[in-house]
Each structure stands twice: as structure tokens, then as C-alpha cells.
């Protein structure tokens, strides 16, 4: 059992358009469409603060990062306590 967590964050479709290239290094695509995997996602006032390890990004990010987005862009969040994947990528 791993003690690392992973958070899956789904954004409203409009968020991907409005944030554009600023969010693109953190976005993945799978069976559910676009999503974000991060180390943690915590609400801080009107923002969601997402923390990323470089391996959770597209290869252009070389150090741990924290990205904040307006909370109204978030459609859904899930946290895997003992799993490193939430199933967003799988075809099952």
C-alpha cells in the first residue's frame, strides 16, 4: 500500500478554453475526456490549489509546481488514498 495520494480533477469545458496553454502541461486525456492528475487539490478561498510532481505533467515541467485556478472551473474532484491511479485513463 502506498501512502502517496493522487487527486483527479475535472474542469468545466470552458475552463480548458479560457486557461488555454497555461493549463495544458497539466492536462491529460482518457476515456472520460480531459482531466488533471495532481498530488493534492485543496480549496483556498475562491481558488483550488493543485500541487504537481514533474511526472504528473507533460514532460515540460521539471520541478514540483503549485497551480491555482478559480473554484468555479471545477466540475468534480476525487482523491485516491491508497491508489496512484483513479481509473480516468483506463478503458474499462
Biopython code that builds the backbone (N, CA, C, O; Angstrom):
import numpy as np
from Bio.PDB.StructureBuilder import StructureBuilder

atoms = [
    (1, "UNK", "N", (0.842, -1.179, 0.000)),
    (1, "UNK", "CA", (0.000, 0.000, 0.000)),
    (1, "UNK", "C", (0.881, 1.234, 0.000)),
    (1, "UNK", "O", (1.823, 1.325, 0.787)),
    (2, "UNK", "N", (0.584, 2.186, -0.877)),
    (2, "UNK", "CA", (1.335, 3.431, -0.984)),
    (2, "UNK", "C", (0.701, 4.479, -0.085)),
    (2, "UNK", "O", (-0.518, 4.510, 0.081)),
    (3, "UNK", "N", (1.534, 5.339, 0.496)),
    (3, "UNK", "CA", (0.960, 6.427, 1.275)),
    (3, "UNK", "C", (0.913, 7.717, 0.462)),
    (3, "UNK", "O", (0.601, 8.780, 0.998)),
    (4, "UNK", "N", (1.224, 7.625, -0.832)),
    (4, "UNK", "CA", (1.079, 8.763, -1.721)),
    (4, "UNK", "C", (-0.359, 8.832, -2.190)),
    (4, "UNK", "O", (-0.995, 7.808, -2.439)),
    (5, "UNK", "N", (-0.863, 10.040, -2.308)),
    (5, "UNK", "CA", (-2.222, 10.200, -2.827)),
    (5, "UNK", "C", (-2.165, 10.758, -4.240)),
    (5, "UNK", "O", (-1.153, 11.311, -4.670)),
    (6, "UNK", "N", (-3.249, 10.604, -4.935)),
    (6, "UNK", "CA", (-3.415, 11.240, -6.242)),
    (6, "UNK", "C", (-4.818, 11.828, -6.263)),
    (6, "UNK", "O", (-5.773, 11.211, -5.792)),
    (7, "UNK", "N", (-4.924, 13.018, -6.810)),
    (7, "UNK", "CA", (-6.218, 13.671, -6.952)),
    (7, "UNK", "C", (-6.543, 13.788, -8.426)),
    (7, "UNK", "O", (-5.694, 14.160, -9.236)),
    (8, "UNK", "N", (-7.761, 13.470, -8.760)),
    (8, "UNK", "CA", (-8.254, 13.669, -10.112)),
    (8, "UNK", "C", (-9.191, 14.852, -10.109)),
    (8, "UNK", "O", (-10.113, 14.918, -9.297)),
    (9, "UNK", "N", (-8.964, 15.778, -11.003)),
    (9, "UNK", "CA", (-9.773, 16.992, -11.071)),
    (9, "UNK", "C", (-10.335, 17.120, -12.484)),
    (9, "UNK", "O", (-9.594, 17.110, -13.467)),
    (10, "UNK", "N", (-11.647, 17.239, -12.564)),
    (10, "UNK", "CA", (-12.317, 17.506, -13.835)),
    (10, "UNK", "C", (-12.729, 18.968, -13.839)),
    (10, "UNK", "O", (-13.356, 19.451, -12.896)),
    (11, "UNK", "N", (-12.377, 19.657, -14.892)),
    (11, "UNK", "CA", (-12.747, 21.059, -15.024)),
    (11, "UNK", "C", (-13.936, 21.199, -15.966)),
    (11, "UNK", "O", (-14.183, 20.337, -16.810)),
    (12, "UNK", "N", (-14.662, 22.287, -15.809)),
    (12, "UNK", "CA", (-15.712, 22.629, -16.759)),
    (12, "UNK", "C", (-15.062, 22.794, -18.134)),
    (12, "UNK", "O", (-13.926, 23.258, -18.223)),
    (13, "UNK", "N", (-15.755, 22.426, -19.191)),
    (13, "UNK", "CA", (-15.198, 22.524, -20.541)),
    (13, "UNK", "C", (-14.661, 23.918, -20.848)),
    (13, "UNK", "O", (-13.608, 24.058, -21.470)),
    (14, "UNK", "N", (-15.373, 24.932, -20.418)),
    (14, "UNK", "CA", (-14.970, 26.310, -20.667)),
    (14, "UNK", "C", (-13.620, 26.633, -20.014)),
    (14, "UNK", "O", (-12.882, 27.476, -20.523)),
    (15, "UNK", "N", (-13.293, 25.986, -18.911)),
    (15, "UNK", "CA", (-12.034, 26.256, -18.204)),
    (15, "UNK", "C", (-10.826, 25.918, -19.075)),
    (15, "UNK", "O", (-9.850, 26.667, -19.101)),
    (16, "UNK", "N", (-10.891, 24.780, -19.796)),
    (16, "UNK", "CA", (-9.772, 24.397, -20.660)),
    (16, "UNK", "C", (-9.559, 25.441, -21.761)),
    (16, "UNK", "O", (-8.425, 25.733, -22.140)),
    (17, "UNK", "N", (-10.653, 25.993, -22.264)),
    (17, "UNK", "CA", (-10.564, 27.013, -23.297)),
    (17, "UNK", "C", (-10.008, 28.314, -22.726)),
    (17, "UNK", "O", (-9.096, 28.904, -23.305)),
    (18, "UNK", "N", (-10.544, 28.761, -21.604)),
    (18, "UNK", "CA", (-10.117, 30.031, -21.018)),
    (18, "UNK", "C", (-8.684, 29.995, -20.498)),
    (18, "UNK", "O", (-7.951, 30.975, -20.627)),
    (19, "UNK", "N", (-8.285, 28.871, -19.913)),
    (19, "UNK", "CA", (-6.934, 28.764, -19.356)),
    (19, "UNK", "C", (-5.902, 28.422, -20.424)),
    (19, "UNK", "O", (-4.722, 28.741, -20.277)),
    (20, "UNK", "N", (-6.341, 27.777, -21.492)),
    (20, "UNK", "CA", (-5.516, 27.504, -22.664)),
    (20, "UNK", "C", (-4.153, 26.899, -22.371)),
    (20, "UNK", "O", (-4.050, 25.903, -21.655)),
    (21, "UNK", "N", (-3.117, 27.498, -22.922)),
    (21, "UNK", "CA", (-1.750, 26.985, -22.801)),
    (21, "UNK", "C", (-1.238, 27.016, -21.366)),
    (21, "UNK", "O", (-0.337, 26.252, -21.017)),
    (22, "UNK", "N", (-1.798, 27.885, -20.534)),
    (22, "UNK", "CA", (-1.343, 27.958, -19.142)),
    (22, "UNK", "C", (-1.598, 26.656, -18.392)),
    (22, "UNK", "O", (-0.810, 26.278, -17.525)),
    (23, "UNK", "N", (-2.682, 25.973, -18.713)),
    (23, "UNK", "CA", (-3.036, 24.736, -18.015)),
    (23, "UNK", "C", (-2.615, 23.491, -18.791)),
    (23, "UNK", "O", (-2.611, 22.395, -18.229)),
    (24, "UNK", "N", (-2.264, 23.631, -20.052)),
    (24, "UNK", "CA", (-2.018, 22.463, -20.903)),
    (24, "UNK", "C", (-0.920, 21.502, -20.411)),
    (24, "UNK", "O", (-1.065, 20.302, -20.643)),
    (25, "UNK", "N", (0.166, 21.937, -19.748)),
    (25, "UNK", "CA", (1.152, 20.957, -19.276)),
    (25, "UNK", "C", (0.610, 19.992, -18.218)),
    (25, "UNK", "O", (1.205, 18.945, -17.965)),
    (26, "UNK", "N", (-0.514, 20.347, -17.606)),
    (26, "UNK", "CA", (-1.068, 19.568, -16.504)),
    (26, "UNK", "C", (-2.263, 18.710, -16.922)),
    (26, "UNK", "O", (-2.757, 17.913, -16.123)),
    (27, "UNK", "N", (-2.725, 18.860, -18.138)),
    (27, "UNK", "CA", (-3.941, 18.192, -18.611)),
    (27, "UNK", "C", (-3.591, 16.865, -19.279)),
    (27, "UNK", "O", (-2.629, 16.768, -20.041)),
    (28, "UNK", "N", (-4.394, 15.846, -18.976)),
    (28, "UNK", "CA", (-4.297, 14.542, -19.620)),
    (28, "UNK", "C", (-5.623, 14.264, -20.303)),
    (28, "UNK", "O", (-6.611, 14.969, -20.096)),
    (29, "UNK", "N", (-5.623, 13.218, -21.123)),
    (29, "UNK", "CA", (-6.871, 12.797, -21.751)),
    (29, "UNK", "C", (-7.033, 11.303, -21.623)),
    (29, "UNK", "O", (-6.069, 10.547, -21.746)),
    (30, "UNK", "N", (-8.258, 10.882, -21.377)),
    (30, "UNK", "CA", (-8.569, 9.468, -21.223)),
    (30, "UNK", "C", (-10.003, 9.209, -21.601)),
    (30, "UNK", "O", (-10.620, 9.998, -22.317)),
    (31, "UNK", "N", (-10.533, 8.106, -21.121)),
    (31, "UNK", "CA", (-11.883, 7.697, -21.500)),
    (31, "UNK", "C", (-12.964, 8.689, -21.071)),
    (31, "UNK", "O", (-14.052, 8.713, -21.646)),
    (32, "UNK", "N", (-12.665, 9.500, -20.066)),
    (32, "UNK", "CA", (-13.650, 10.492, -19.613)),
    (32, "UNK", "C", (-13.422, 11.860, -20.232)),
    (32, "UNK", "O", (-14.123, 12.817, -19.902)),
    (33, "UNK", "N", (-12.449, 11.960, -21.126)),
    (33, "UNK", "CA", (-12.109, 13.241, -21.736)),
    (33, "UNK", "C", (-10.911, 13.859, -21.038)),
    (33, "UNK", "O", (-10.030, 13.143, -20.561)),
    (34, "UNK", "N", (-10.873, 15.181, -20.974)),
    (34, "UNK", "CA", (-9.759, 15.878, -20.339)),
    (34, "UNK", "C", (-9.898, 15.821, -18.821)),
    (34, "UNK", "O", (-10.999, 15.909, -18.277)),
    (35, "UNK", "N", (-8.755, 15.673, -18.151)),
    (35, "UNK", "CA", (-8.731, 15.661, -16.691)),
    (35, "UNK", "C", (-7.344, 16.043, -16.222)),
    (35, "UNK", "O", (-6.418, 16.157, -17.025)),
    (36, "UNK", "N", (-7.202, 16.240, -14.927)),
    (36, "UNK", "CA", (-5.928, 16.592, -14.312)),
    (36, "UNK", "C", (-5.658, 15.614, -13.182)),
    (36, "UNK", "O", (-6.524, 15.386, -12.337)),
    (37, "UNK", "N", (-4.456, 15.033, -13.161)),
    (37, "UNK", "CA", (-3.978, 14.252, -12.017)),
    (37, "UNK", "C", (-2.967, 15.109, -11.289)),
    (37, "UNK", "O", (-2.055, 15.646, -11.918)),
    (38, "UNK", "N", (-3.101, 15.252, -9.994)),
    (38, "UNK", "CA", (-2.152, 16.025, -9.210)),
    (38, "UNK", "C", (-1.925, 15.331, -7.867)),
    (38, "UNK", "O", (-2.618, 14.373, -7.524)),
    (39, "UNK", "N", (-0.964, 15.821, -7.130)),
    (39, "UNK", "CA", (-0.623, 15.254, -5.827)),
    (39, "UNK", "C", (-1.673, 15.627, -4.781)),
    (39, "UNK", "O", (-2.026, 14.815, -3.926)),
    (40, "UNK", "N", (-2.168, 16.863, -4.859)),
    (40, "UNK", "CA", (-3.213, 17.314, -3.948)),
    (40, "UNK", "C", (-3.992, 18.448, -4.594)),
    (40, "UNK", "O", (-3.474, 19.161, -5.454)),
    (41, "UNK", "N", (-5.227, 18.606, -4.175)),
    (41, "UNK", "CA", (-6.084, 19.698, -4.641)),
    (41, "UNK", "C", (-6.883, 20.178, -3.438)),
    (41, "UNK", "O", (-7.712, 19.450, -2.893)),
    (42, "UNK", "N", (-6.622, 21.406, -3.039)),
    (42, "UNK", "CA", (-7.220, 21.942, -1.815)),
    (42, "UNK", "C", (-7.843, 23.302, -2.115)),
    (42, "UNK", "O", (-7.234, 24.144, -2.776)),
    (43, "UNK", "N", (-9.060, 23.505, -1.624)),
    (43, "UNK", "CA", (-9.699, 24.799, -1.812)),
    (43, "UNK", "C", (-9.088, 25.809, -0.857)),
    (43, "UNK", "O", (-8.922, 25.532, 0.331)),
    (44, "UNK", "N", (-8.756, 26.978, -1.380)),
    (44, "UNK", "CA", (-8.219, 28.083, -0.599)),
    (44, "UNK", "C", (-8.982, 29.332, -1.037)),
    (44, "UNK", "O", (-8.617, 29.989, -2.012)),
    (45, "UNK", "N", (-10.024, 29.641, -0.314)),
    (45, "UNK", "CA", (-10.874, 30.765, -0.700)),
    (45, "UNK", "C", (-11.573, 30.476, -2.008)),
    (45, "UNK", "O", (-12.255, 29.458, -2.133)),
    (46, "UNK", "N", (-11.418, 31.346, -2.976)),
    (46, "UNK", "CA", (-12.072, 31.196, -4.276)),
    (46, "UNK", "C", (-11.236, 30.410, -5.276)),
    (46, "UNK", "O", (-11.565, 30.365, -6.462)),
    (47, "UNK", "N", (-10.166, 29.794, -4.810)),
    (47, "UNK", "CA", (-9.267, 29.063, -5.698)),
    (47, "UNK", "C", (-9.080, 27.619, -5.238)),
    (47, "UNK", "O", (-9.232, 27.303, -4.058)),
    (48, "UNK", "N", (-8.746, 26.753, -6.192)),
    (48, "UNK", "CA", (-8.301, 25.393, -5.912)),
    (48, "UNK", "C", (-6.801, 25.401, -6.154)),
    (48, "UNK", "O", (-6.348, 25.762, -7.240)),
    (49, "UNK", "N", (-6.031, 25.007, -5.151)),
    (49, "UNK", "CA", (-4.585, 24.917, -5.282)),
    (49, "UNK", "C", (-4.221, 23.467, -5.558)),
    (49, "UNK", "O", (-4.470, 22.587, -4.733)),
    (50, "UNK", "N", (-3.635, 23.226, -6.712)),
    (50, "UNK", "CA", (-3.241, 21.875, -7.105)),
    (50, "UNK", "C", (-1.719, 21.782, -7.093)),
    (50, "UNK", "O", (-1.032, 22.633, -7.659)),
    (51, "UNK", "N", (-1.197, 20.738, -6.441)),
    (51, "UNK", "CA", (0.251, 20.508, -6.397)),
    (51, "UNK", "C", (0.604, 19.339, -7.297)),
    (51, "UNK", "O", (-0.064, 18.305, -7.288)),
    (52, "UNK", "N", (1.658, 19.515, -8.071)),
    (52, "UNK", "CA", (2.082, 18.523, -9.061)),
    (52, "UNK", "C", (3.527, 18.117, -8.839)),
    (52, "UNK", "O", (4.372, 18.936, -8.478)),
    (53, "UNK", "N", (3.797, 16.842, -9.061)),
    (53, "UNK", "CA", (5.170, 16.350, -9.213)),
    (53, "UNK", "C", (5.463, 16.390, -10.717)),
    (53, "UNK", "O", (4.535, 16.272, -11.517)),
    (54, "UNK", "N", (6.715, 16.552, -11.116)),
    (54, "UNK", "CA", (7.025, 16.637, -12.547)),
    (54, "UNK", "C", (6.464, 15.468, -13.367)),
    (54, "UNK", "O", (6.027, 15.667, -14.500)),
    (55, "UNK", "N", (6.471, 14.260, -12.811)),
    (55, "UNK", "CA", (5.981, 13.099, -13.562)),
    (55, "UNK", "C", (4.469, 13.125, -13.790)),
    (55, "UNK", "O", (3.951, 12.330, -14.573)),
    (56, "UNK", "N", (3.764, 14.021, -13.120)),
    (56, "UNK", "CA", (2.327, 14.156, -13.326)),
    (56, "UNK", "C", (2.001, 15.145, -14.444)),
    (56, "UNK", "O", (0.832, 15.386, -14.747)),
    (57, "UNK", "N", (3.027, 15.708, -15.045)),
    (57, "UNK", "CA", (2.857, 16.711, -16.090)),
    (57, "UNK", "C", (3.279, 16.141, -17.438)),
    (57, "UNK", "O", (3.551, 14.946, -17.553)),
    (58, "UNK", "N", (3.332, 16.986, -18.446)),
    (58, "UNK", "CA", (3.580, 16.528, -19.812)),
    (58, "UNK", "C", (5.053, 16.412, -20.198)),
    (58, "UNK", "O", (5.353, 16.164, -21.366)),
    (59, "UNK", "N", (5.971, 16.583, -19.264)),
    (59, "UNK", "CA", (7.397, 16.497, -19.559)),
    (59, "UNK", "C", (8.074, 17.853, -19.670)),
    (59, "UNK", "O", (9.302, 17.931, -19.650)),
    (60, "UNK", "N", (7.299, 18.919, -19.787)),
    (60, "UNK", "CA", (7.892, 20.253, -19.872)),
    (60, "UNK", "C", (8.119, 20.877, -18.500)),
    (60, "UNK", "O", (8.824, 21.879, -18.383)),
    (61, "UNK", "N", (7.534, 20.296, -17.471)),
    (61, "UNK", "CA", (7.673, 20.798, -16.099)),
    (61, "UNK", "C", (8.750, 19.963, -15.405)),
    (61, "UNK", "O", (8.637, 18.739, -15.336)),
    (62, "UNK", "N", (9.780, 20.613, -14.896)),
    (62, "UNK", "CA", (10.933, 19.898, -14.342)),
    (62, "UNK", "C", (11.037, 19.947, -12.821)),
    (62, "UNK", "O", (11.923, 19.313, -12.249)),
    (63, "UNK", "N", (10.154, 20.684, -12.159)),
    (63, "UNK", "CA", (10.216, 20.774, -10.694)),
    (63, "UNK", "C", (8.790, 20.735, -10.145)),
    (63, "UNK", "O", (7.839, 20.981, -10.887)),
    (64, "UNK", "N", (8.629, 20.429, -8.855)),
    (64, "UNK", "CA", (7.288, 20.448, -8.275)),
    (64, "UNK", "C", (6.640, 21.818, -8.463)),
    (64, "UNK", "O", (7.297, 22.854, -8.361)),
    (65, "UNK", "N", (5.354, 21.799, -8.736)),
    (65, "UNK", "CA", (4.628, 23.047, -9.016)),
    (65, "UNK", "C", (3.338, 23.098, -8.211)),
    (65, "UNK", "O", (2.783, 22.070, -7.826)),
    (66, "UNK", "N", (2.878, 24.313, -7.967)),
    (66, "UNK", "CA", (1.553, 24.540, -7.419)),
    (66, "UNK", "C", (0.830, 25.478, -8.371)),
    (66, "UNK", "O", (1.353, 26.533, -8.730)),
    (67, "UNK", "N", (-0.362, 25.096, -8.777)),
    (67, "UNK", "CA", (-1.166, 25.867, -9.718)),
    (67, "UNK", "C", (-2.499, 26.166, -9.042)),
    (67, "UNK", "O", (-3.114, 25.278, -8.451)),
    (68, "UNK", "N", (-2.939, 27.406, -9.130)),
    (68, "UNK", "CA", (-4.228, 27.799, -8.552)),
    (68, "UNK", "C", (-5.182, 28.191, -9.673)),
    (68, "UNK", "O", (-4.826, 28.946, -10.578)),
    (69, "UNK", "N", (-6.397, 27.665, -9.596)),
    (69, "UNK", "CA", (-7.434, 28.011, -10.565)),
    (69, "UNK", "C", (-8.698, 28.408, -9.806)),
    (69, "UNK", "O", (-8.914, 27.950, -8.684)),
    (70, "UNK", "N", (-9.524, 29.245, -10.399)),
    (70, "UNK", "CA", (-10.772, 29.618, -9.733)),
    (70, "UNK", "C", (-11.646, 28.386, -9.457)),
    (70, "UNK", "O", (-11.777, 27.508, -10.311)),
    (71, "UNK", "N", (-12.231, 28.332, -8.281)),
    (71, "UNK", "CA", (-13.020, 27.178, -7.863)),
    (71, "UNK", "C", (-14.213, 26.934, -8.785)),
    (71, "UNK", "O", (-14.641, 25.790, -8.934)),
    (72, "UNK", "N", (-14.754, 27.968, -9.402)),
    (72, "UNK", "CA", (-15.925, 27.772, -10.267)),
    (72, "UNK", "C", (-15.582, 27.013, -11.556)),
    (72, "UNK", "O", (-16.490, 26.620, -12.288)),
    (73, "UNK", "N", (-14.293, 26.800, -11.848)),
    (73, "UNK", "CA", (-13.888, 25.992, -13.000)),
    (73, "UNK", "C", (-13.979, 24.489, -12.718)),
    (73, "UNK", "O", (-13.935, 23.683, -13.648)),
    (74, "UNK", "N", (-14.104, 24.107, -11.445)),
    (74, "UNK", "CA", (-14.058, 22.692, -11.067)),
    (74, "UNK", "C", (-15.440, 22.061, -11.153)),
    (74, "UNK", "O", (-16.419, 22.575, -10.612)),
    (75, "UNK", "N", (-15.486, 20.921, -11.858)),
    (75, "UNK", "CA", (-16.721, 20.156, -12.014)),
    (75, "UNK", "C", (-16.774, 19.005, -11.009)),
    (75, "UNK", "O", (-17.840, 18.679, -10.486)),
    (76, "UNK", "N", (-15.598, 18.382, -10.737)),
    (76, "UNK", "CA", (-15.554, 17.167, -9.913)),
    (76, "UNK", "C", (-14.124, 16.954, -9.445)),
    (76, "UNK", "O", (-13.180, 17.232, -10.184)),
    (77, "UNK", "N", (-13.956, 16.458, -8.213)),
    (77, "UNK", "CA", (-12.632, 16.083, -7.701)),
    (77, "UNK", "C", (-12.755, 14.747, -6.975)),
    (77, "UNK", "O", (-13.752, 14.481, -6.305)),
    (78, "UNK", "N", (-11.725, 13.908, -7.118)),
    (78, "UNK", "CA", (-11.666, 12.636, -6.401)),
    (78, "UNK", "C", (-10.240, 12.438, -5.916)),
    (78, "UNK", "O", (-9.288, 12.829, -6.591)),
    (79, "UNK", "N", (-10.094, 11.827, -4.739)),
    (79, "UNK", "CA", (-8.773, 11.549, -4.190)),
    (79, "UNK", "C", (-8.642, 10.066, -3.923)),
    (79, "UNK", "O", (-9.488, 9.469, -3.256)),
    (80, "UNK", "N", (-7.578, 9.472, -4.445)),
    (80, "UNK", "CA", (-7.268, 8.072, -4.176)),
    (80, "UNK", "C", (-6.319, 8.004, -2.993)),
    (80, "UNK", "O", (-5.189, 8.484, -3.082)),
    (81, "UNK", "N", (-6.749, 7.427, -1.907)),
    (81, "UNK", "CA", (-5.947, 7.395, -0.690)),
    (81, "UNK", "C", (-4.850, 6.334, -0.783)),
    (81, "UNK", "O", (-3.719, 6.572, -0.359)),
    (82, "UNK", "N", (-5.176, 5.174, -1.331)),
    (82, "UNK", "CA", (-4.189, 4.097, -1.391)),
    (82, "UNK", "C", (-3.797, 3.735, -2.811)),
    (82, "UNK", "O", (-3.002, 2.816, -3.012)),
    (83, "UNK", "N", (-4.331, 4.427, -3.791)),
    (83, "UNK", "CA", (-4.042, 4.124, -5.191)),
    (83, "UNK", "C", (-3.380, 5.315, -5.856)),
    (83, "UNK", "O", (-3.646, 6.464, -5.505)),
    (84, "UNK", "N", (-2.522, 5.033, -6.812)),
    (84, "UNK", "CA", (-1.851, 6.102, -7.543)),
    (84, "UNK", "C", (-2.586, 6.455, -8.828)),
    (84, "UNK", "O", (-2.224, 7.422, -9.498)),
    (85, "UNK", "N", (-3.613, 5.687, -9.184)),
    (85, "UNK", "CA", (-4.431, 5.976, -10.360)),
    (85, "UNK", "C", (-5.892, 5.886, -9.935)),
    (85, "UNK", "O", (-6.254, 5.057, -9.101)),
    (86, "UNK", "N", (-6.711, 6.726, -10.502)),
    (86, "UNK", "CA", (-8.136, 6.738, -10.165)),
    (86, "UNK", "C", (-9.002, 6.072, -11.206)),
    (86, "UNK", "O", (-10.214, 5.964, -11.020)),
    (87, "UNK", "N", (-8.407, 5.620, -12.301)),
    (87, "UNK", "CA", (-9.175, 4.968, -13.332)),
    (87, "UNK", "C", (-9.595, 5.868, -14.466)),
    (87, "UNK", "O", (-10.281, 5.408, -15.379)),
    (88, "UNK", "N", (-9.218, 7.118, -14.450)),
    (88, "UNK", "CA", (-9.599, 8.030, -15.521)),
    (88, "UNK", "C", (-8.971, 7.629, -16.840)),
    (88, "UNK", "O", (-9.538, 7.902, -17.898)),
    (89, "UNK", "N", (-7.794, 6.977, -16.804)),
    (89, "UNK", "CA", (-7.081, 6.602, -18.024)),
    (89, "UNK", "C", (-7.567, 5.307, -18.627)),
    (89, "UNK", "O", (-7.462, 5.107, -19.837)),
    (90, "UNK", "N", (-8.096, 4.427, -17.807)),
    (90, "UNK", "CA", (-8.389, 3.063, -18.271)),
    (90, "UNK", "C", (-9.563, 3.039, -19.250)),
    (90, "UNK", "O", (-10.392, 3.948, -19.287)),
    (91, "UNK", "N", (-9.599, 1.963, -20.041)),
    (91, "UNK", "CA", (-10.686, 1.742, -20.996)),
    (91, "UNK", "C", (-11.792, 0.887, -20.412)),
    (91, "UNK", "O", (-12.765, 0.591, -21.106)),
    (92, "UNK", "N", (-11.674, 0.482, -19.160)),
    (92, "UNK", "CA", (-12.639, -0.435, -18.546)),
    (92, "UNK", "C", (-13.849, 0.299, -18.023)),
    (92, "UNK", "O", (-14.759, -0.323, -17.476)),
]
sb = StructureBuilder()
sb.init_structure("model")
sb.init_model(0)
sb.init_chain("A")
sb.init_seg("    ")
for serial, (resi, resn, name, xyz) in enumerate(atoms, 1):
    if name == "N":
        sb.init_residue(resn, " ", resi, " ")
    sb.init_atom(name, np.array(xyz, "f"), 0.0, 1.0, " ", f" {name:<3s}", serial, name[0])
structure = sb.get_structure()
